Amino acid sequence: MNILILAGGLSPEREVSFTSGCRIATALIGRGHRVCLCDPYTGCDPDGKPPVYTADAIRPRRIGIKVPDLATLKRESGRGERRIAPGVMELCRTAEVVFIALHGDIGEDGRLQAMLETEGIRHTGSGYAGCLLAMDKDIAKRLFREADILTPDWVHCDLSRQTAEAAAAHIEETVGYPCVVKPCSCGSSVGVSMAEDREELMQALTLAMQYEGDIIAERRIQGREVTVSVLGGRVLPAVEIVPHEGFYDYANKYQAGAVEELCPARIALAEASALADAARRGFDVLRLDGYARFDFILDKTGTAWCLEANALPGMTPTSLLPRAAAAIGMDYPSLCEEILRLATEIPE
């Protein structure tokens, strides 16, 4: 099968995406597929060369500790805010399936999916509606509430229409401390900060504003961090995340050995059942397809609080979906094949 893998993009998660894409490509080539790896922003492969279908080995990528400098990328490429390079859609039409390995921006917020679906091009993962609903943390949390899925209290702020000082005062009045500040539509914990007081809150808002004007601030729930993946309607075993220091931020997510990942998680049967039920209902209410991941905090009483959904979970060496799949005996190449199978089962 000829498979086009889209990775990179104009996103703070660009390097994460390249790492996922190269690993997926290697797995699928090992299963006998011909693969073309393309960055939709530049129209090139990860090494800056013209993208071609190949069965040759793909060089693996590693993720740095720092978030990529997108301002420099935009300046040096000369492409500015134009997300899709010339020739990319034509390349998509040559594929039997487009495997979306993008994280963040148009690859995860539904815009790319809508373009592909308009052209009748099969792609992996959820459709445009599910991606849109899951990517916007404010909308997703509103839908969680509608579905009676517990989620921490939060407030949405548009920092393009109000000052950081006004936003901080509103957050203090509604959510209080401690709180977690996040860009509304970023993943990989990009731009996420914890705040215990006004000084830390102002710093958190300043950081989040570097990535997006829309932010949410939610009440911080103390407890254990657990993630639950859904694959083809099947809920996979929960993974418990234990950072060796700090919280599960961008650096800890992608540096080998920075966290301990326990799968199955050290949770009671009733807790596992509640997590699975919340993930399954979240999958339905957000109109997701194929596969997704849900992040939770289990508080000291064992209550599960859903933080957010991920319509395109990472597929890097440290990512949690492959870890959960391995717990049921599904190795990485088999997981990639299953994601492809789910995409090809969707009616045209």
C-alpha positions in Angstrom: 0.0 0.0 0.0 1.2 3.5 -0.8 1.0 5.6 2.4 1.6 9.3 2.7 2.7 10.3 6.2 2.2 14.0 7.1 4.5 15.2 9.9 6.0 18.4 11.1 3.7 21.3 10.3 3.7 24.9 11.7 3.1 23.8 15.3 5.0 24.0 18.6 4.8 20.2 18.5 6.7 20.1 15.2 9.6 18.0 16.5 7.3 15.6 18.3 5.4 15.1 15.0 8.6 14.4 13.0 9.6 11.8 15.6 6.2 10.2 15.4 6.2 10.3 11.6 9.6 8.7 11.2 8.8 5.9 13.7 5.5 5.2 11.9 7.3 5.2 8.6 9.9 2.7 9.8 7.2 0.4 11.2 5.1 0.5 8.0 8.0 -0.1 5.7 8.9 -3.1 7.9 5.4 -4.4 7.1 5.9 -4.1 3.3 4.3 -0.8 2.6 5.8 2.0 0.5 5.9 5.3 2.4 6.2 8.9 1.6 7.1 11.3 4.5 6.1 14.9 4.0 6.0 18.1 6.0 2.9 19.9 4.8 4.3 23.3 5.8 7.5 23.1 3.7 6.5 20.5 1.2 9.7 18.6 1.9 10.7 15.5 3.9 12.2 16.0 7.4 15.6 16.4 5.8 14.5 19.1 3.5 14.5 16.9 0.4 11.6 16.4 -2.1 9.2 13.7 -0.7 9.1 10.4 -2.6 7.6 7.0 -1.9 10.2 4.6 -0.6 10.7 1.2 1.0 14.2 2.3 2.3 15.0 2.8 6.0 13.9 6.2 7.5 16.4 8.0 9.8 14.9 8.3 13.3 14.5 11.7 14.9 15.0 12.8 18.5 13.0 15.5 20.3 14.9 18.4 22.0 14.1 19.8 25.4 13.0 23.1 24.0 9.9 23.9 21.9 10.8 24.7 18.3 11.4 28.3 17.2 8.5 28.8 14.8 9.3 32.5 14.2 12.7 31.5 12.7 11.1 28.7 10.6 8.5 31.1 9.2 11.2 33.7 8.4 13.7 31.3 6.9 11.2 29.3 4.8 9.5 32.5 3.5 6.2 30.9 4.0 4.9 32.9 6.9 1.4 31.7 8.0 0.7 29.6 4.9 0.2 26.1 6.3 0.0 24.0 3.2 2.9 24.2 0.7 2.3 23.9 -3.1 2.0 20.4 -4.2 1.1 18.9 -0.9 -2.6 18.3 -1.7 -1.6 16.8 -5.1 0.7 14.4 -3.2 -2.1 13.5 -0.9 -4.2 12.4 -3.9 -1.5 9.9 -4.8 -1.8 8.0 -1.5 -4.1 5.1 -0.7 -4.2 6.4 2.8 -2.9 9.6 4.4 -1.5 8.8 7.8 -1.7 12.0 9.9 1.2 12.1 12.3 0.8 15.9 12.9 0.3 17.2 16.4 -1.3 20.6 17.0 -2.3 23.4 14.6 -4.2 22.4 11.4 -3.2 18.7 11.8 -5.2 18.3 14.9 -7.8 21.1 14.9 -9.9 19.7 12.0 -8.8 22.0 9.2 -6.5 19.5 7.4 -9.1 16.7 7.9 -11.8 18.9 6.3 -9.5 19.6 3.3 -8.8 15.9 2.8 -12.5 14.9 3.3 -13.6 17.5 0.8 -11.3 15.8 -1.7 -12.4 12.3 -0.8 -9.0 11.3 0.5 -8.9 8.7 3.2 -7.0 9.6 6.3 -6.2 8.1 9.7 -7.8 9.3 12.9 -10.9 11.3 13.6 -12.8 13.5 11.1 -12.8 17.2 11.1 -15.6 17.6 13.7 -14.1 15.4 16.3 -10.7 17.0 15.9 -12.1 20.5 16.3 -14.1 19.6 19.4 -11.2 17.8 21.1 -8.6 20.3 20.3 -10.4 23.3 21.8 -10.0 22.6 25.5 -12.8 25.0 26.4 -15.3 23.3 24.1 -14.2 19.8 25.1 -14.7 20.6 28.8 -18.2 22.0 28.1 -19.1 18.8 26.3 -17.6 16.7 29.1 -19.9 18.5 31.5 -22.9 17.9 29.3 -22.0 14.2 29.3 -21.6 14.1 33.1 -17.9 13.5 32.8 -16.2 15.1 35.8 -13.7 17.8 34.7 -12.1 20.5 36.9 -13.7 23.9 37.2 -12.2 26.3 34.6 -12.5 29.7 33.0 -11.8 30.7 29.4 -10.0 34.0 28.7 -9.4 35.7 25.4 -6.2 37.6 26.0 -6.6 39.4 22.6 -9.6 41.2 24.1 -8.6 41.8 27.7 -5.4 42.5 29.6 -3.5 39.9 31.4 -4.2 41.8 34.6 -8.0 41.7 34.0 -7.7 38.0 33.1 -5.8 37.3 36.3 -8.4 39.0 38.4 -11.1 37.0 36.8 -9.3 33.7 37.3 -8.7 34.5 41.0 -12.4 35.2 41.4 -13.7 32.1 39.6 -11.1 29.4 39.8 -8.7 30.5 42.6 -5.4 28.9 43.6 -3.8 26.6 42.8 -4.6 26.6 39.2 -3.3 25.4 35.9 -3.0 27.8 32.9 -3.0 26.3 29.4 -3.2 27.6 25.8 -6.6 26.6 24.6 -5.5 24.6 21.6 -1.9 23.4 22.2 -0.9 19.8 23.1 2.2 18.2 24.5 1.9 20.5 27.6 3.3 23.3 25.5 2.8 26.6 27.3 1.3 24.9 30.5 2.1 26.3 33.9 1.0 25.9 37.5 0.2 29.0 39.6 0.0 29.3 43.3 -0.3 33.1 43.6 -0.7 36.3 41.5 3.0 36.5 40.5 3.1 32.9 39.2 -0.3 33.5 37.5 1.0 36.5 35.6 4.1 34.5 34.5 1.8 31.6 33.4 -0.4 34.0 31.3 2.7 35.5 29.7 4.0 32.1 28.7 0.6 30.9 27.4 0.2 34.1 25.4 3.4 33.2 23.4 1.4 30.4 21.8 -2.2 31.5 21.7 -4.5 34.4 22.8 -7.2 32.0 23.9 -6.3 30.3 27.2 -8.0 28.4 30.0 -7.3 28.4 33.7 -8.6 25.4 35.6 -8.6 24.4 39.2 -5.6 22.2 40.0 -6.6 18.7 41.2 -3.9 17.1 43.3 -3.5 13.4 42.7 -2.1 10.8 40.3 -2.0 11.4 36.6 -3.4 8.6 34.5 -4.1 8.4 30.8 -6.6 6.1 29.0 -6.5 5.4 25.3 -9.3 4.2 23.0 -8.5 2.2 19.9 -11.3 1.2 17.5 -13.9 1.5 20.3 -11.8 -0.7 22.6 -10.6 1.0 25.9 -6.9 0.1 26.5 -5.3 -0.4 29.9 -4.7 2.8 31.9 -1.1 4.2 32.1 0.0 5.9 35.3 2.5 8.7 34.8 5.0 9.4 37.6 7.5 12.3 36.8 10.8 12.0 38.6 10.6 15.8 39.2 8.2 18.6 38.4 5.0 17.8 36.4 4.4 16.1 33.1 5.6 19.0 31.0 7.0 19.2 27.4 10.6 18.2 28.6 9.4 15.4 30.8 7.1 13.9 28.1 9.8 13.4 25.5 13.1 12.7 27.3 13.7 9.1 28.0 13.9 8.2 31.7 12.3 11.5 32.8 9.1 9.8 34.0 8.0 6.3 35.2 5.1 4.9 33.1 3.2 2.1 34.8 0.9 0.0 32.7 -1.4 -1.3 33.9 -1.7 1.6 36.3 -1.7 0.9 40.1 -5.4 1.5 40.5 -8.3 -0.4 42.0 -10.7 -2.3 39.7 -13.5 0.2 40.4 -11.2 3.1 39.5 -10.2 1.4 36.2 -13.8 0.8 35.4 -14.7 4.5 36.1 -11.8 5.7 33.9 -12.7 3.4 31.0 -16.4 4.5 31.2 -15.4 8.2 31.2 -13.0 7.7 28.2 -15.6 5.8 26.3 -18.2 8.5 26.9 -15.7 11.2 26.1 -14.9 9.4 22.8 -18.6 9.5 21.8 -19.5 13.0 22.9 -16.5 14.5 21.1 -17.4 12.5 17.9 -14.0 10.9 17.7 -13.1 8.0 15.4 -10.3 5.5 15.2 -8.2 6.3 18.2 -7.7 8.9 20.9 -6.3 9.4 24.4 -7.8 11.0 27.5 -5.9 12.5 30.4 -7.1 12.2 33.9 -6.2 13.0 37.5 -7.2 10.5 40.2 -7.7 12.5 43.4 -7.0 11.1 46.9 -10.6 9.7 47.1 -10.1 7.8 43.8 -12.4 10.2 41.8 -11.4 10.5 38.2 -11.2 14.1 36.7 -10.9 14.3 33.0 -8.5 17.1 31.9 -8.5 16.9 28.1 -8.7 14.7 25.0 -6.1 14.0 22.4 -7.5 13.2 18.9 -4.0 12.4 17.6 -2.0 10.9 20.4 1.8 10.9 20.0 3.5 7.9 18.5 7.1 8.6 19.7 9.3 6.2 21.7 8.0 7.7 25.0 4.3 8.1 23.9 1.5 6.5 26.0 -0.8 5.0 23.3 1.9 2.6 22.2 2.6 1.8 25.8 -1.0 0.9 26.4 -1.2 -1.1 23.2 1.8 -3.1 24.2 0.0 -4.0 27.5 -2.5 -6.0 25.4 0.2 -7.7 23.3 0.0 -5.3 20.3 3.5 -4.2 19.2 4.2 -0.9 17.6 4.0 -2.1 13.9 0.8 -3.9 14.7 -0.6 -0.7 16.3 0.2 1.3 13.1 -1.4 -1.4 11.0 -4.5 -1.3 13.2 -4.8 2.5 12.8 -4.6 2.1 9.0 -7.2 -0.6 9.1 -9.6 1.6 11.0 -9.1 4.3 8.4 -9.8 2.1 5.5 -12.9 0.8 7.1 -14.5 4.2 7.1 -17.0 4.5 4.1 -16.1 6.9 1.4 
